[in-house]
Amino acid sequence: MKFIPYILLAFVLTAIGCTERIELELDDSQQRLVVQGWFTNQLKNHEVNLTLTSSYFYNQQAPKATGATVSISDDDGNVWTLDETEPGKYLTPEMAGEMGNWYTLNIEYEGEEYNATSWMRPVAPIDSMVTRVLDPLVEYGFPGDPYYSVRLWTQELPGQGDYYMWQTYVNGFGVRDTLRELTFVDDGIYDGIYIADVEIDYLEISTEANPGDTVLLEQYNIGSEAFSVFIGILNETAWNGGLFDAPPANVKTNISNGALGYWGAAGVSEYQSIILE
Protein backbone atom coordinates (compact mmCIF):
# COMPACT_ATOMS: atom_id res chain seq x y z
CA MET A 1 0.00 0.00 0.00
CA LYS A 2 1.27 3.47 -0.91
CA PHE A 3 1.18 6.20 1.75
CA ILE A 4 -0.30 9.48 0.46
CA PRO A 5 0.31 12.52 2.69
CA TYR A 6 -2.90 14.17 3.88
CA ILE A 7 -1.99 17.48 2.25
CA LEU A 8 -1.41 15.81 -1.12
CA LEU A 9 -4.66 13.82 -0.75
CA ALA A 10 -6.59 17.01 -0.02
CA PHE A 11 -5.08 18.63 -3.08
CA VAL A 12 -6.05 15.67 -5.27
CA LEU A 13 -9.66 15.67 -3.99
CA THR A 14 -9.92 19.41 -4.52
CA ALA A 15 -8.57 19.12 -8.06
CA ILE A 16 -11.05 16.36 -8.89
CA GLY A 17 -13.95 18.50 -7.76
CA CYS A 18 -12.83 21.64 -9.59
CA THR A 19 -14.63 22.38 -12.86
CA GLU A 20 -13.70 26.02 -13.38
CA ARG A 21 -12.30 26.76 -16.86
CA ILE A 22 -8.79 28.28 -16.86
CA GLU A 23 -7.76 30.52 -19.77
CA LEU A 24 -4.03 30.83 -20.47
CA GLU A 25 -2.74 33.85 -22.35
CA LEU A 26 0.38 32.87 -24.28
CA ASP A 27 2.48 35.35 -26.21
CA ASP A 28 3.21 33.70 -29.59
CA SER A 29 3.94 36.96 -31.40
CA GLN A 30 7.74 36.79 -31.24
CA GLN A 31 9.28 34.00 -33.28
CA ARG A 32 12.92 33.07 -32.71
CA LEU A 33 15.36 31.51 -35.10
CA VAL A 34 16.38 27.90 -34.39
CA VAL A 35 19.71 26.68 -35.81
CA GLN A 36 20.93 23.08 -36.14
CA GLY A 37 23.96 21.60 -37.88
CA TRP A 38 27.50 20.23 -37.80
CA PHE A 39 30.66 21.05 -39.72
CA THR A 40 33.16 18.17 -39.74
CA ASN A 41 36.34 16.85 -41.33
CA GLN A 42 34.25 14.59 -43.59
CA LEU A 43 34.28 15.33 -47.33
CA LYS A 44 30.63 16.11 -48.06
CA ASN A 45 27.99 18.82 -48.31
CA HIS A 46 27.58 20.00 -44.72
CA GLU A 47 24.05 20.92 -43.69
CA VAL A 48 22.59 23.78 -41.66
CA ASN A 49 18.87 23.71 -40.87
CA LEU A 50 16.98 26.88 -39.97
CA THR A 51 13.49 26.87 -38.49
CA LEU A 52 11.35 29.21 -36.40
CA THR A 53 9.74 28.73 -33.02
CA SER A 54 5.97 28.30 -33.07
CA SER A 55 3.00 28.20 -30.71
CA TYR A 56 2.78 25.48 -28.08
CA PHE A 57 -0.50 24.43 -29.72
CA TYR A 58 0.93 24.41 -33.27
CA ASN A 59 0.56 20.75 -34.30
CA GLN A 60 2.63 20.84 -37.48
CA GLN A 61 6.33 20.84 -38.28
CA ALA A 62 8.18 23.98 -37.23
CA PRO A 63 8.06 26.74 -39.88
CA LYS A 64 11.15 26.85 -42.10
CA ALA A 65 13.35 29.95 -42.15
CA THR A 66 13.76 30.60 -45.86
CA GLY A 67 15.69 33.24 -47.75
CA ALA A 68 18.57 33.51 -45.27
CA THR A 69 22.15 34.27 -46.26
CA VAL A 70 24.35 31.61 -44.65
CA SER A 71 28.13 31.21 -44.73
CA ILE A 72 30.96 29.48 -42.85
CA SER A 73 34.36 31.10 -42.34
CA ASP A 74 37.63 29.94 -40.78
CA ASP A 75 40.40 31.73 -38.91
CA ASP A 76 42.48 31.94 -42.11
CA GLY A 77 39.94 34.23 -43.79
CA ASN A 78 38.32 31.61 -46.03
CA VAL A 79 34.56 31.93 -46.53
CA TRP A 80 32.14 29.35 -47.94
CA THR A 81 28.58 30.31 -48.90
CA LEU A 82 25.78 27.82 -48.38
CA ASP A 83 22.96 27.28 -50.89
CA GLU A 84 19.35 26.81 -49.84
CA THR A 85 18.50 23.52 -51.56
CA GLU A 86 15.02 23.25 -50.03
CA PRO A 87 13.08 25.44 -47.57
CA GLY A 88 15.20 25.96 -44.46
CA LYS A 89 17.95 23.56 -45.57
CA TYR A 90 21.32 25.12 -46.44
CA LEU A 91 24.29 23.15 -47.83
CA THR A 92 28.00 23.93 -48.22
CA PRO A 93 29.93 22.99 -51.35
CA GLU A 94 31.49 19.53 -51.07
CA MET A 95 34.34 20.12 -48.65
CA ALA A 96 36.05 18.92 -45.49
CA GLY A 97 37.07 20.94 -42.46
CA GLU A 98 40.44 20.53 -40.75
CA MET A 99 40.71 19.32 -37.18
CA GLY A 100 42.34 21.93 -34.94
CA ASN A 101 40.80 24.92 -36.78
CA TRP A 102 38.17 27.39 -35.61
CA TYR A 103 35.02 27.85 -37.71
CA THR A 104 32.27 30.46 -37.56
CA LEU A 105 28.73 30.17 -38.86
CA ASN A 106 27.27 33.49 -40.09
CA ILE A 107 23.54 33.96 -40.75
CA GLU A 108 21.64 36.99 -42.02
CA TYR A 109 17.88 36.60 -41.74
CA GLU A 110 15.20 39.26 -42.02
CA GLY A 111 17.56 42.09 -41.15
CA GLU A 112 19.17 40.32 -38.18
CA GLU A 113 22.63 38.76 -37.89
CA TYR A 114 23.44 35.58 -35.98
CA ASN A 115 26.69 33.67 -35.53
CA ALA A 116 28.30 30.78 -33.69
CA THR A 117 31.98 29.83 -33.39
CA SER A 118 33.33 26.36 -32.70
CA TRP A 119 36.68 24.56 -32.59
CA MET A 120 36.97 21.31 -34.51
CA ARG A 121 38.43 18.96 -31.92
CA PRO A 122 40.64 16.03 -33.01
CA VAL A 123 39.04 12.60 -32.74
CA ALA A 124 40.60 9.18 -32.31
CA PRO A 125 40.18 6.71 -35.18
CA ILE A 126 37.89 3.71 -34.74
CA ASP A 127 40.13 0.64 -34.81
CA SER A 128 37.28 -1.81 -35.26
CA MET A 129 33.52 -2.20 -34.99
CA VAL A 130 31.34 -5.31 -35.14
CA THR A 131 27.61 -5.92 -35.05
CA ARG A 132 26.67 -9.24 -33.46
CA VAL A 133 23.57 -10.87 -32.03
CA LEU A 134 23.28 -10.51 -28.27
CA ASP A 135 20.81 -12.36 -26.04
CA PRO A 136 20.16 -10.31 -22.85
CA LEU A 137 19.32 -13.46 -20.86
CA VAL A 138 22.64 -15.09 -21.70
CA GLU A 139 24.76 -11.92 -21.56
CA TYR A 140 23.23 -10.06 -18.62
CA GLY A 141 20.90 -12.53 -16.91
CA PHE A 142 17.57 -10.80 -17.57
CA PRO A 143 14.91 -11.66 -20.16
CA GLY A 144 14.58 -9.76 -23.42
CA ASP A 145 14.50 -10.18 -27.16
CA PRO A 146 17.86 -10.79 -28.89
CA TYR A 147 19.21 -7.78 -30.76
CA TYR A 148 22.22 -6.67 -32.78
CA SER A 149 24.82 -5.12 -30.50
CA VAL A 150 27.02 -2.46 -32.17
CA ARG A 151 30.42 -2.77 -30.45
CA LEU A 152 33.45 -0.47 -30.60
CA TRP A 153 37.26 -0.63 -30.30
CA THR A 154 39.14 2.69 -30.09
CA GLN A 155 41.99 4.43 -28.24
CA GLU A 156 40.67 7.40 -26.25
CA LEU A 157 42.83 10.49 -26.68
CA PRO A 158 44.98 11.38 -23.64
CA GLY A 159 44.06 14.59 -21.86
CA GLN A 160 40.64 15.28 -20.40
CA GLY A 161 38.11 17.50 -22.16
CA ASP A 162 36.87 15.21 -24.95
CA TYR A 163 33.16 14.54 -25.29
CA TYR A 164 31.83 11.90 -27.65
CA MET A 165 28.66 11.24 -29.61
CA TRP A 166 27.91 8.30 -31.91
CA GLN A 167 25.65 8.01 -34.95
CA THR A 168 24.67 4.66 -36.51
CA TYR A 169 23.59 4.14 -40.13
CA VAL A 170 22.19 0.99 -41.75
CA ASN A 171 22.55 0.86 -45.53
CA GLY A 172 23.10 4.62 -45.56
CA PHE A 173 20.09 5.58 -43.42
CA GLY A 174 20.37 6.93 -39.88
CA VAL A 175 18.55 4.83 -37.30
CA ARG A 176 18.51 7.50 -34.55
CA ASP A 177 16.54 10.64 -35.42
CA THR A 178 16.07 12.22 -31.97
CA LEU A 179 18.56 13.54 -29.45
CA ARG A 180 17.38 11.21 -26.67
CA GLU A 181 18.26 8.14 -28.80
CA LEU A 182 21.91 9.08 -29.28
CA THR A 183 24.80 7.95 -27.06
CA PHE A 184 26.86 10.67 -25.31
CA VAL A 185 29.79 10.35 -22.92
CA ASP A 186 32.66 12.43 -21.57
CA ASP A 187 36.18 11.09 -21.09
CA GLY A 188 36.22 11.60 -17.32
CA ILE A 189 36.74 7.93 -16.43
CA TYR A 190 37.97 6.83 -19.86
CA ASP A 191 40.78 9.34 -20.36
CA GLY A 192 43.65 7.87 -22.34
CA ILE A 193 42.57 4.23 -22.03
CA TYR A 194 41.85 1.70 -24.74
CA ILE A 195 38.13 1.06 -25.27
CA ALA A 196 37.56 -2.55 -26.33
CA ASP A 197 34.37 -4.43 -27.20
CA VAL A 198 32.01 -1.80 -25.72
CA GLU A 199 28.36 -1.60 -26.82
CA ILE A 200 27.70 1.80 -28.37
CA ASP A 201 24.31 1.19 -29.98
CA TYR A 202 21.82 -1.57 -30.65
CA LEU A 203 19.65 -2.54 -33.62
CA GLU A 204 16.42 -4.46 -33.53
CA ILE A 205 16.60 -7.67 -35.55
CA SER A 206 14.47 -7.61 -38.73
CA THR A 207 12.95 -4.16 -38.13
CA GLU A 208 16.22 -2.14 -38.06
CA ALA A 209 18.83 -4.52 -39.49
CA ASN A 210 19.28 -7.93 -41.12
CA PRO A 211 22.19 -10.20 -42.11
CA GLY A 212 24.05 -8.72 -45.06
CA ASP A 213 23.21 -5.10 -44.16
CA THR A 214 26.02 -2.54 -44.04
CA VAL A 215 26.42 -0.73 -40.71
CA LEU A 216 28.34 2.55 -40.50
CA LEU A 217 29.34 4.00 -37.12
CA GLU A 218 30.42 7.64 -36.79
CA GLN A 219 32.36 8.79 -33.72
CA TYR A 220 32.14 12.56 -33.01
CA ASN A 221 34.32 14.54 -30.63
CA ILE A 222 31.73 17.24 -29.93
CA GLY A 223 33.45 19.10 -27.07
CA SER A 224 32.09 20.28 -23.73
CA GLU A 225 29.95 23.13 -25.09
CA ALA A 226 27.81 20.87 -27.31
CA PHE A 227 27.61 18.25 -24.56
CA SER A 228 26.33 20.86 -22.11
CA VAL A 229 23.74 22.16 -24.59
CA PHE A 230 22.46 18.66 -25.39
CA ILE A 231 22.20 17.66 -21.74
CA GLY A 232 20.31 20.91 -21.10
CA ILE A 233 17.85 20.13 -23.89
CA LEU A 234 17.27 16.62 -22.57
CA ASN A 235 16.80 17.90 -19.01
CA GLU A 236 13.99 20.15 -20.26
CA THR A 237 12.38 17.57 -22.57
CA ALA A 238 12.95 13.80 -22.49
CA TRP A 239 14.21 13.74 -18.87
CA ASN A 240 11.63 16.16 -17.50
CA GLY A 241 8.08 15.69 -16.27
CA GLY A 242 8.57 14.15 -12.82
CA LEU A 243 6.85 15.35 -9.67
CA PHE A 244 10.07 16.74 -8.18
CA ASP A 245 11.60 18.23 -11.35
CA ALA A 246 12.77 21.82 -11.27
CA PRO A 247 10.69 24.46 -13.10
CA PRO A 248 11.44 24.76 -16.83
CA ALA A 249 14.41 26.97 -17.69
CA ASN A 250 15.96 28.42 -20.82
CA VAL A 251 18.19 25.92 -22.62
CA LYS A 252 21.79 26.92 -23.32
CA THR A 253 22.81 27.69 -26.90
CA ASN A 254 25.94 28.88 -28.69
CA ILE A 255 24.02 30.97 -31.24
CA SER A 256 24.11 34.76 -30.76
CA ASN A 257 21.34 37.36 -30.89
CA GLY A 258 18.71 35.33 -29.05
CA ALA A 259 18.54 32.42 -31.48
CA LEU A 260 18.11 28.85 -30.22
CA GLY A 261 19.69 25.52 -31.10
CA TYR A 262 23.27 24.53 -31.70
CA TRP A 263 25.80 24.63 -34.53
CA GLY A 264 29.26 23.21 -34.03
CA ALA A 265 32.44 21.85 -35.55
CA ALA A 266 33.54 18.32 -34.69
CA GLY A 267 36.20 15.83 -35.67
CA VAL A 268 34.57 12.60 -36.89
CA SER A 269 36.00 9.13 -37.46
CA GLU A 270 34.01 6.26 -38.93
CA TYR A 271 34.04 2.52 -39.45
CA GLN A 272 31.89 0.32 -41.64
CA SER A 273 31.14 -3.40 -41.45
CA ILE A 274 28.64 -5.95 -42.76
CA ILE A 275 26.34 -7.96 -40.51
CA LEU A 276 27.21 -11.64 -40.89
CA GLU A 277 24.78 -14.56 -40.81
C-alpha positions in Angstrom: 0.0 0.0 0.0 1.3 3.5 -0.9 1.2 6.2 1.8 -0.3 9.5 0.5 0.3 12.5 2.7 -2.9 14.2 3.9 -2.0 17.5 2.2 -1.4 15.8 -1.1 -4.7 13.8 -0.8 -6.6 17.0 0.0 -5.1 18.6 -3.1 -6.1 15.7 -5.3 -9.7 15.7 -4.0 -9.9 19.4 -4.5 -8.6 19.1 -8.1 -11.0 16.4 -8.9 -14.0 18.5 -7.8 -12.8 21.6 -9.6 -14.6 22.4 -12.9 -13.7 26.0 -13.4 -12.3 26.8 -16.9 -8.8 28.3 -16.9 -7.8 30.5 -19.8 -4.0 30.8 -20.5 -2.7 33.9 -22.3 0.4 32.9 -24.3 2.5 35.3 -26.2 3.2 33.7 -29.6 3.9 37.0 -31.4 7.7 36.8 -31.2 9.3 34.0 -33.3 12.9 33.1 -32.7 15.4 31.5 -35.1 16.4 27.9 -34.4 19.7 26.7 -35.8 20.9 23.1 -36.1 24.0 21.6 -37.9 27.5 20.2 -37.8 30.7 21.1 -39.7 33.2 18.2 -39.7 36.3 16.9 -41.3 34.3 14.6 -43.6 34.3 15.3 -47.3 30.6 16.1 -48.1 28.0 18.8 -48.3 27.6 20.0 -44.7 24.0 20.9 -43.7 22.6 23.8 -41.7 18.9 23.7 -40.9 17.0 26.9 -40.0 13.5 26.9 -38.5 11.4 29.2 -36.4 9.7 28.7 -33.0 6.0 28.3 -33.1 3.0 28.2 -30.7 2.8 25.5 -28.1 -0.5 24.4 -29.7 0.9 24.4 -33.3 0.6 20.7 -34.3 2.6 20.8 -37.5 6.3 20.8 -38.3 8.2 24.0 -37.2 8.1 26.7 -39.9 11.1 26.8 -42.1 13.3 30.0 -42.1 13.8 30.6 -45.9 15.7 33.2 -47.7 18.6 33.5 -45.3 22.1 34.3 -46.3 24.3 31.6 -44.6 28.1 31.2 -44.7 31.0 29.5 -42.8 34.4 31.1 -42.3 37.6 29.9 -40.8 40.4 31.7 -38.9 42.5 31.9 -42.1 39.9 34.2 -43.8 38.3 31.6 -46.0 34.6 31.9 -46.5 32.1 29.4 -47.9 28.6 30.3 -48.9 25.8 27.8 -48.4 23.0 27.3 -50.9 19.3 26.8 -49.8 18.5 23.5 -51.6 15.0 23.2 -50.0 13.1 25.4 -47.6 15.2 26.0 -44.5 18.0 23.6 -45.6 21.3 25.1 -46.4 24.3 23.2 -47.8 28.0 23.9 -48.2 29.9 23.0 -51.4 31.5 19.5 -51.1 34.3 20.1 -48.7 36.0 18.9 -45.5 37.1 20.9 -42.5 40.4 20.5 -40.8 40.7 19.3 -37.2 42.3 21.9 -34.9 40.8 24.9 -36.8 38.2 27.4 -35.6 35.0 27.8 -37.7 32.3 30.5 -37.6 28.7 30.2 -38.9 27.3 33.5 -40.1 23.5 34.0 -40.7 21.6 37.0 -42.0 17.9 36.6 -41.7 15.2 39.3 -42.0 17.6 42.1 -41.2 19.2 40.3 -38.2 22.6 38.8 -37.9 23.4 35.6 -36.0 26.7 33.7 -35.5 28.3 30.8 -33.7 32.0 29.8 -33.4 33.3 26.4 -32.7 36.7 24.6 -32.6 37.0 21.3 -34.5 38.4 19.0 -31.9 40.6 16.0 -33.0 39.0 12.6 -32.7 40.6 9.2 -32.3 40.2 6.7 -35.2 37.9 3.7 -34.7 40.1 0.6 -34.8 37.3 -1.8 -35.3 33.5 -2.2 -35.0 31.3 -5.3 -35.1 27.6 -5.9 -35.1 26.7 -9.2 -33.5 23.6 -10.9 -32.0 23.3 -10.5 -28.3 20.8 -12.4 -26.0 20.2 -10.3 -22.8 19.3 -13.5 -20.9 22.6 -15.1 -21.7 24.8 -11.9 -21.6 23.2 -10.1 -18.6 20.9 -12.5 -16.9 17.6 -10.8 -17.6 14.9 -11.7 -20.2 14.6 -9.8 -23.4 14.5 -10.2 -27.2 17.9 -10.8 -28.9 19.2 -7.8 -30.8 22.2 -6.7 -32.8 24.8 -5.1 -30.5 27.0 -2.5 -32.2 30.4 -2.8 -30.5 33.5 -0.5 -30.6 37.3 -0.6 -30.3 39.1 2.7 -30.1 42.0 4.4 -28.2 40.7 7.4 -26.2 42.8 10.5 -26.7 45.0 11.4 -23.6 44.1 14.6 -21.9 40.6 15.3 -20.4 38.1 17.5 -22.2 36.9 15.2 -24.9 33.2 14.5 -25.3 31.8 11.9 -27.7 28.7 11.2 -29.6 27.9 8.3 -31.9 25.6 8.0 -35.0 24.7 4.7 -36.5 23.6 4.1 -40.1 22.2 1.0 -41.7 22.5 0.9 -45.5 23.1 4.6 -45.6 20.1 5.6 -43.4 20.4 6.9 -39.9 18.6 4.8 -37.3 18.5 7.5 -34.6 16.5 10.6 -35.4 16.1 12.2 -32.0 18.6 13.5 -29.4 17.4 11.2 -26.7 18.3 8.1 -28.8 21.9 9.1 -29.3 24.8 8.0 -27.1 26.9 10.7 -25.3 29.8 10.4 -22.9 32.7 12.4 -21.6 36.2 11.1 -21.1 36.2 11.6 -17.3 36.7 7.9 -16.4 38.0 6.8 -19.9 40.8 9.3 -20.4 43.7 7.9 -22.3 42.6 4.2 -22.0 41.8 1.7 -24.7 38.1 1.1 -25.3 37.6 -2.5 -26.3 34.4 -4.4 -27.2 32.0 -1.8 -25.7 28.4 -1.6 -26.8 27.7 1.8 -28.4 24.3 1.2 -30.0 21.8 -1.6 -30.6 19.7 -2.5 -33.6 16.4 -4.5 -33.5 16.6 -7.7 -35.6 14.5 -7.6 -38.7 12.9 -4.2 -38.1 16.2 -2.1 -38.1 18.8 -4.5 -39.5 19.3 -7.9 -41.1 22.2 -10.2 -42.1 24.1 -8.7 -45.1 23.2 -5.1 -44.2 26.0 -2.5 -44.0 26.4 -0.7 -40.7 28.3 2.6 -40.5 29.3 4.0 -37.1 30.4 7.6 -36.8 32.4 8.8 -33.7 32.1 12.6 -33.0 34.3 14.5 -30.6 31.7 17.2 -29.9 33.5 19.1 -27.1 32.1 20.3 -23.7 29.9 23.1 -25.1 27.8 20.9 -27.3 27.6 18.2 -24.6 26.3 20.9 -22.1 23.7 22.2 -24.6 22.5 18.7 -25.4 22.2 17.7 -21.7 20.3 20.9 -21.1 17.9 20.1 -23.9 17.3 16.6 -22.6 16.8 17.9 -19.0 14.0 20.1 -20.3 12.4 17.6 -22.6 13.0 13.8 -22.5 14.2 13.7 -18.9 11.6 16.2 -17.5 8.1 15.7 -16.3 8.6 14.1 -12.8 6.9 15.4 -9.7 10.1 16.7 -8.2 11.6 18.2 -11.3 12.8 21.8 -11.3 10.7 24.5 -13.1 11.4 24.8 -16.8 14.4 27.0 -17.7 16.0 28.4 -20.8 18.2 25.9 -22.6 21.8 26.9 -23.3 22.8 27.7 -26.9 25.9 28.9 -28.7 24.0 31.0 -31.2 24.1 34.8 -30.8 21.3 37.4 -30.9 18.7 35.3 -29.1 18.5 32.4 -31.5 18.1 28.9 -30.2 19.7 25.5 -31.1 23.3 24.5 -31.7 25.8 24.6 -34.5 29.3 23.2 -34.0 32.4 21.8 -35.5 33.5 18.3 -34.7 36.2 15.8 -35.7 34.6 12.6 -36.9 36.0 9.1 -37.5 34.0 6.3 -38.9 34.0 2.5 -39.5 31.9 0.3 -41.6 31.1 -3.4 -41.4 28.6 -5.9 -42.8 26.3 -8.0 -40.5 27.2 -11.6 -40.9 24.8 -14.6 -40.8 
